[in-house]
């Protein structure tokens, strides 16, 4: 049975909590997706992850998922989203994505990529 689901901004979490949330969020995938503190730090730098727009999700006190939002200027993109087995399968990931889209719109992010690709 799951505890209360909560989230904290990545800027308010340790990299250890974020790496644990990443590992939990992608656990059970066909292709293993793991994160160590150094690999997550590199991803944050490489993908221009916005620490205030990205979140670690918790099931009770335990990291159980992650959302990484990369930003360059007014463009936003989801760099990673994963919800762990304890919070998976209840529409929570969909809700996280819809919230991320609304937050990007509120920041004034365009809905069309500069190359012309449409974002849904």
Secondary structure, 3 states (H helix, E strand, C coil): CCCCEEEEEHHHCCHHHHHHHHHHHCCCCCCCCCCCHHHHHHHHHHCCECCCCCEEEEECCEEEEEEEEEEECCEEEEEEEEECCCCCCCCHHHHHHHHHHHHHHHCCCCCECCCCCECC
